[in-house]
Amino acid sequence: MSIQTRRERERAERERLIIRAARELAESEGWDAVTTRRLAQEIEYSQPVLYSHFKGKDAIMAAVAIEGCADLAVELHAARTAAADPRRTLANVAAAYVGFAERRPALYDAMFTHIVDLPFATAEAPPALQEAFGELRETVRPLVRDDETEADLGALTEVFWSGMHGLVTLTRNGRFRPEHHDRRMALLLDRLSR
């Protein structure tokens, strides 16, 4: 193994360590606790080492968001491919999405509520973001009529996503009564699958 290869491997390992530490700290104490000083202490490297990998907390949060989208895509894919009926598939994917948001609230926030410097909804979006959206798109594809276009499919996917995101966020923030979550989700899915 060349010295250059070893250095690249060590750099990639440090980057993964930083991202993992940020995720764990955010999940246990919230994003306000994630500072470069605190991360440097957690991983036992200096702040300049962190800055050699990331420009700052925002860049770390963006890396966490990308990793989270990859995780979400895996869970959505498993839910989407577990049922053959389009209505059941829609319900499975919605349950997987909501479950992900509930189990990993800080990660979900990095992905979809905090401002991060990532190009969403463009061809330049990182592959993990495209994969997560692609799983949602393939979930609603069977619901698109023959006379509708790919643009209609994209719009319907965005409506599905925004509906789930809104229900998750408003419930989590105490705007909606949690005991009515299942009813609201059933209404959303029923309207989408008509």
Residue frames as qw, qx, qy, qz and C-alpha x, y, z in Angstrom:
[[0.000, 0.891, 0.455, 0.000, 0.00, 0.00, 0.00],
 [0.412, 0.460, -0.030, 0.786, 1.39, 3.38, -0.95],
 [0.198, -0.248, -0.447, 0.836, 1.70, 6.24, 1.52],
 [0.262, -0.020, -0.213, -0.941, -0.79, 8.24, -0.56],
 [0.557, -0.272, -0.687, -0.378, -3.35, 5.42, -0.44],
 [0.467, -0.332, -0.689, 0.444, -2.94, 5.07, 3.31],
 [0.053, -0.157, -0.209, 0.964, -3.35, 8.84, 3.81],
 [0.405, -0.130, -0.412, -0.806, -6.51, 8.86, 1.69],
 [0.582, -0.324, -0.742, -0.075, -7.91, 5.94, 3.68],
 [0.356, -0.296, -0.554, 0.692, -7.08, 7.65, 7.00],
 [0.124, 0.030, -0.037, -0.991, -8.67, 10.89, 5.78],
 [0.526, -0.239, -0.567, -0.588, -11.86, 9.05, 4.77],
 [0.549, -0.333, -0.728, 0.239, -11.94, 7.31, 8.16],
 [0.172, -0.206, -0.366, 0.891, -11.58, 10.66, 9.99],
 [0.306, -0.084, -0.274, -0.908, -14.38, 12.10, 7.89],
 [0.594, -0.317, -0.685, -0.280, -16.67, 9.17, 8.76],
 [0.452, -0.281, -0.630, 0.566, -15.70, 9.60, 12.42],
 [0.027, 0.071, 0.122, -0.990, -16.65, 13.29, 12.34],
 [0.479, -0.173, -0.445, -0.737, -19.99, 12.57, 10.69],
 [0.607, -0.310, -0.732, 0.011, -20.79, 9.74, 13.09],
 [0.317, -0.234, -0.519, 0.759, -19.88, 11.87, 16.11],
 [0.200, -0.020, -0.064, -0.978, -22.06, 14.74, 14.81],
 [0.570, -0.250, -0.600, -0.502, -25.01, 12.38, 14.30],
 [0.572, -0.313, -0.707, 0.275, -24.66, 10.83, 17.75],
 [0.191, -0.171, -0.360, 0.897, -24.24, 14.18, 19.49],
 [0.321, -0.103, -0.243, -0.910, -27.20, 15.70, 17.63],
 [0.614, -0.301, -0.658, -0.316, -29.43, 12.73, 18.48],
 [0.551, -0.342, -0.637, 0.418, -28.47, 12.79, 22.16],
 [0.266, -0.488, -0.315, 0.769, -28.30, 16.56, 22.79],
 [0.339, 0.864, 0.327, -0.176, -29.66, 18.35, 19.72],
 [0.652, 0.557, 0.114, 0.502, -27.98, 20.28, 16.92],
 [0.122, -0.950, 0.128, -0.259, -27.17, 23.24, 19.17],
 [0.730, -0.579, 0.345, 0.115, -24.69, 20.99, 20.99],
 [0.835, 0.236, 0.280, 0.410, -22.87, 20.17, 17.75],
 [0.059, 0.964, -0.210, -0.154, -20.01, 22.62, 17.52],
 [0.706, 0.534, -0.421, 0.198, -16.58, 22.14, 15.98],
 [0.101, -0.590, 0.644, -0.477, -15.03, 22.52, 19.44],
 [0.754, -0.194, 0.461, -0.425, -17.29, 19.82, 20.89],
 [0.934, 0.338, -0.071, -0.094, -16.76, 17.50, 17.91],
 [0.418, 0.648, -0.567, 0.289, -13.00, 17.94, 18.19],
 [0.374, -0.446, 0.666, -0.467, -13.22, 16.84, 21.83],
 [0.887, 0.042, 0.272, -0.371, -15.47, 13.90, 20.96],
 [0.911, 0.398, -0.089, 0.056, -13.21, 12.51, 18.25],
 [0.681, -0.588, 0.209, 0.382, -9.95, 13.56, 19.94],
 [0.583, 0.335, 0.265, 0.691, -8.65, 15.61, 17.05],
 [0.165, -0.361, -0.132, 0.908, -7.98, 19.34, 16.91],
 [0.401, 0.726, 0.338, -0.445, -10.43, 21.83, 15.42],
 [0.184, 0.649, -0.492, -0.551, -8.02, 22.51, 12.50],
 [0.166, -0.060, 0.959, 0.222, -8.29, 18.81, 11.61],
 [0.350, 0.572, 0.694, -0.261, -12.09, 19.17, 11.47],
 [0.282, 0.812, -0.004, -0.511, -11.73, 22.26, 9.30],
 [0.051, -0.436, 0.756, 0.485, -9.43, 20.35, 6.95],
 [0.169, 0.238, 0.944, 0.153, -12.44, 18.10, 6.24],
 [0.011, 0.756, 0.639, 0.142, -15.39, 20.51, 6.55],
 [0.167, 0.535, 0.016, 0.828, -15.73, 24.29, 6.35],
 [0.225, -0.236, 0.463, -0.824, -17.80, 24.31, 9.53],
 [0.389, 0.138, 0.785, -0.463, -20.90, 23.01, 11.22],
 [0.639, 0.480, 0.056, -0.598, -23.12, 23.66, 8.20],
 [0.493, 0.478, -0.677, -0.264, -20.92, 21.49, 5.99],
 [0.047, -0.138, 0.954, -0.262, -20.91, 18.76, 8.62],
 [0.522, 0.296, 0.538, -0.592, -24.71, 18.94, 8.82],
 [0.633, 0.509, -0.286, -0.508, -24.92, 18.67, 5.02],
 [0.303, 0.349, -0.885, -0.050, -22.73, 15.54, 5.11],
 [0.261, 0.068, 0.845, -0.461, -24.96, 14.11, 7.84],
 [0.609, 0.415, 0.186, -0.651, -28.02, 14.92, 5.70],
 [0.542, 0.456, -0.605, -0.365, -26.56, 13.08, 2.70],
 [0.121, 0.174, -0.961, 0.178, -25.79, 10.04, 4.84],
 [0.395, 0.209, 0.644, -0.621, -29.30, 10.21, 6.33],
 [0.645, 0.435, -0.131, -0.615, -30.88, 10.29, 2.88],
 [0.414, 0.332, -0.833, -0.155, -28.93, 7.17, 1.95],
 [0.090, 0.020, 0.904, -0.417, -30.25, 5.46, 5.10],
 [0.518, 0.349, 0.344, -0.701, -33.79, 6.63, 4.34],
 [0.562, 0.415, -0.491, -0.520, -33.57, 5.38, 0.74],
 [0.220, 0.161, -0.961, 0.051, -32.68, 1.89, 1.99],
 [0.224, 0.218, 0.775, -0.549, -35.66, 1.84, 4.38],
 [0.540, 0.444, 0.059, -0.713, -38.06, 3.22, 1.77],
 [0.444, 0.353, -0.728, -0.385, -36.88, 0.68, -0.79],
 [0.060, -0.006, -0.975, 0.213, -37.49, -2.20, 1.63],
 [0.352, 0.370, 0.564, -0.649, -40.97, -0.87, 2.41],
 [0.497, 0.481, -0.228, -0.685, -41.78, -0.24, -1.27],
 [0.451, 0.303, -0.787, -0.293, -40.78, -3.69, -2.42],
 [0.155, -0.051, 0.901, -0.402, -42.53, -5.54, 0.42],
 [0.488, 0.452, 0.612, -0.428, -46.01, -5.31, -1.13],
 [0.301, 0.185, 0.704, 0.616, -47.36, -5.74, -4.66],
 [0.039, 0.796, 0.595, 0.108, -50.58, -3.75, -4.24],
 [0.283, 0.514, 0.004, 0.810, -50.07, 0.01, -4.90],
 [0.447, -0.747, -0.079, -0.487, -52.26, 1.07, -1.95],
 [0.872, -0.453, -0.073, 0.168, -50.41, -1.26, 0.43],
 [0.688, 0.208, -0.033, 0.694, -47.09, -0.06, -0.97],
 [0.001, -0.699, -0.028, -0.714, -48.10, 3.56, -0.37],
 [0.673, -0.691, -0.036, -0.261, -49.03, 2.74, 3.23],
 [0.902, -0.186, -0.068, 0.384, -45.79, 0.79, 3.78],
 [0.507, 0.385, -0.035, 0.771, -43.63, 3.62, 2.48],
 [0.248, -0.749, -0.030, -0.613, -45.53, 6.21, 4.51],
 [0.816, -0.574, -0.052, -0.040, -45.09, 4.11, 7.65],
 [0.823, 0.011, -0.048, 0.566, -41.37, 3.69, 6.93],
 [0.248, 0.594, 0.001, 0.765, -40.95, 7.43, 6.36],
 [0.477, -0.739, -0.008, -0.476, -42.78, 8.38, 9.56],
 [0.909, -0.381, -0.076, 0.151, -40.95, 5.68, 11.52],
 [0.675, 0.257, -0.084, 0.687, -37.60, 6.99, 10.30],
 [0.010, -0.671, 0.031, -0.740, -38.51, 10.54, 11.34],
 [0.686, -0.654, -0.035, -0.317, -39.67, 9.38, 14.77],
 [0.925, -0.229, -0.066, 0.295, -36.62, 7.18, 15.46],
 [0.623, -0.020, 0.079, 0.778, -34.06, 9.72, 14.24],
 [0.057, 0.924, 0.361, -0.111, -35.43, 13.21, 14.87],
 [0.238, -0.785, 0.253, 0.513, -32.11, 15.08, 14.76],
 [0.390, -0.077, 0.722, 0.566, -31.06, 13.28, 11.60],
 [0.253, 0.674, 0.670, 0.183, -34.45, 14.03, 10.05],
 [0.059, -0.932, -0.137, 0.332, -34.02, 17.70, 10.97],
 [0.316, -0.527, 0.493, 0.616, -30.62, 17.83, 9.26],
 [0.345, 0.193, 0.795, 0.461, -32.14, 16.26, 6.17],
 [0.049, 0.573, 0.680, 0.455, -35.38, 18.22, 5.87],
 [0.215, -0.894, -0.391, 0.031, -35.85, 21.08, 8.31],
 [0.403, -0.697, 0.142, 0.576, -32.50, 22.80, 8.86],
 [0.501, 0.840, -0.141, -0.151, -31.06, 24.87, 6.07],
 [0.711, -0.320, 0.489, 0.390, -28.18, 22.96, 4.50],
 [0.219, 0.689, -0.407, -0.559, -26.13, 23.80, 1.45],
 [0.413, 0.024, 0.882, 0.226, -27.35, 20.97, -0.75],
 [0.331, 0.176, -0.402, -0.836, -29.02, 21.17, -4.15],
 [0.440, 0.264, 0.812, -0.278, -32.40, 19.51, -3.70],
 [0.558, 0.653, 0.454, -0.238, -34.71, 18.95, -6.67],
 [0.335, 0.805, -0.365, -0.326, -31.97, 19.39, -9.25],
 [0.912, 0.321, -0.247, 0.066, -29.85, 17.11, -11.39],
 [0.317, 0.599, -0.551, 0.487, -26.88, 18.22, -9.25],
 [0.710, -0.530, 0.224, -0.406, -28.40, 16.75, -6.08],
 [0.121, -0.464, 0.875, -0.070, -26.13, 14.15, -4.47],
 [0.447, 0.012, -0.832, -0.327, -27.03, 10.57, -5.41],
 [0.127, -0.219, -0.867, 0.430, -28.36, 9.76, -1.92],
 [0.294, 0.351, 0.276, -0.845, -30.92, 12.58, -2.18],
 [0.495, 0.251, -0.500, -0.665, -31.95, 11.41, -5.65],
 [0.327, -0.022, -0.944, -0.025, -32.28, 7.81, -4.42],
 [0.069, 0.298, 0.724, -0.618, -34.52, 8.76, -1.49],
 [0.427, 0.399, 0.022, -0.811, -36.74, 10.89, -3.74],
 [0.404, 0.228, -0.752, -0.467, -36.65, 8.11, -6.35],
 [0.101, -0.160, -0.960, 0.209, -38.10, 5.65, -3.85],
 [0.270, 0.451, 0.462, -0.714, -40.98, 8.05, -3.17],
 [0.403, 0.419, -0.366, -0.727, -41.45, 8.57, -6.92],
 [0.317, 0.094, -0.906, -0.264, -41.58, 4.84, -7.62],
 [0.088, 0.265, 0.835, -0.473, -44.09, 4.45, -4.80],
 [0.375, 0.550, 0.318, -0.675, -46.56, 6.83, -6.43],
 [0.089, 0.286, -0.682, -0.667, -45.81, 5.87, -10.07],
 [0.001, -0.278, -0.943, -0.183, -48.64, 3.27, -10.16],
 [0.070, 0.651, 0.582, -0.482, -51.06, 6.00, -9.07],
 [0.078, 0.475, -0.260, -0.837, -50.40, 8.22, -12.10],
 [0.710, 0.509, 0.389, -0.294, -53.00, 8.00, -14.85],
 [0.709, 0.217, 0.480, 0.470, -52.03, 7.10, -18.40],
 [0.312, 0.831, 0.257, 0.382, -52.74, 10.64, -19.61],
 [0.360, -0.921, 0.108, 0.103, -50.36, 12.19, -17.04],
 [0.578, 0.693, -0.346, 0.257, -46.72, 13.06, -17.68],
 [0.701, -0.012, -0.449, 0.554, -43.43, 12.59, -15.85],
 [0.020, 0.359, -0.216, 0.908, -43.91, 16.16, -14.59],
 [0.680, -0.432, -0.152, -0.573, -47.24, 15.06, -13.09],
 [0.872, -0.166, -0.422, 0.183, -45.47, 12.13, -11.48],
 [0.442, 0.198, -0.371, 0.792, -42.87, 14.48, -10.01],
 [0.285, -0.416, 0.078, -0.860, -45.56, 16.81, -8.68],
 [0.824, -0.364, -0.279, -0.332, -47.53, 13.93, -7.16],
 [0.766, -0.024, -0.456, 0.453, -44.35, 12.66, -5.52],
 [0.168, 0.289, -0.295, 0.895, -43.75, 16.10, -4.04],
 [0.568, -0.431, -0.085, -0.696, -47.33, 16.21, -2.73],
 [0.885, -0.239, -0.399, 0.007, -46.87, 12.78, -1.11],
 [0.606, 0.087, -0.404, 0.680, -43.56, 13.82, 0.45],
 [0.044, -0.358, 0.177, -0.916, -44.79, 17.21, 1.62],
 [0.700, -0.439, -0.243, -0.509, -47.92, 15.65, 3.11],
 [0.855, -0.231, -0.400, 0.237, -45.88, 13.17, 5.14],
 [0.447, 0.183, -0.301, 0.822, -43.33, 15.80, 6.12],
 [0.269, -0.467, 0.000, -0.842, -46.04, 18.22, 7.21],
 [0.804, -0.436, -0.282, -0.289, -47.81, 15.61, 9.30],
 [0.790, -0.091, -0.381, 0.473, -44.55, 14.51, 10.92],
 [0.307, 0.256, -0.217, 0.891, -43.35, 18.03, 11.63],
 [0.382, -0.481, -0.064, -0.787, -46.63, 19.49, 12.86],
 [0.843, -0.408, -0.328, -0.123, -47.27, 16.51, 15.12],
 [0.739, -0.025, -0.347, 0.577, -43.73, 16.52, 16.49],
 [0.183, 0.254, -0.169, 0.934, -43.89, 20.24, 17.21],
 [0.001, 0.361, 0.725, -0.587, -47.15, 19.93, 19.11],
 [0.282, 0.150, -0.195, -0.928, -49.32, 21.59, 16.46],
 [0.690, -0.068, -0.520, -0.498, -51.37, 18.42, 15.87],
 [0.728, -0.388, 0.414, -0.386, -52.77, 15.98, 18.39],
 [0.015, 0.418, -0.897, -0.144, -50.67, 12.80, 18.26],
 [0.474, 0.138, 0.826, -0.272, -53.65, 10.52, 18.87],
 [0.634, 0.635, 0.245, -0.368, -55.08, 11.55, 15.47],
 [0.081, -0.586, 0.652, 0.474, -51.92, 10.78, 13.50],
 [0.340, 0.073, 0.913, 0.213, -53.19, 7.49, 12.06],
 [0.374, 0.710, 0.561, -0.202, -56.46, 9.10, 10.91],
 [0.164, 0.854, -0.181, -0.460, -54.67, 11.99, 9.22],
 [0.162, -0.417, 0.798, 0.404, -52.25, 9.62, 7.48],
 [0.402, 0.323, 0.856, 0.051, -55.12, 7.39, 6.32],
 [0.345, 0.830, 0.295, -0.325, -56.87, 10.43, 4.82],
 [0.041, 0.748, -0.470, -0.468, -53.73, 11.51, 2.99],
 [0.237, -0.197, 0.905, 0.295, -53.10, 8.05, 1.59],
 [0.425, 0.516, 0.733, -0.125, -56.74, 7.57, 0.61],
 [0.312, 0.858, 0.077, -0.400, -56.81, 10.85, -1.32],
 [0.019, -0.644, 0.635, 0.426, -53.54, 10.10, -3.08],
 [0.249, -0.091, 0.943, 0.199, -54.53, 6.60, -4.12],
 [0.543, 0.532, 0.480, -0.437, -57.90, 7.46, -5.66]]
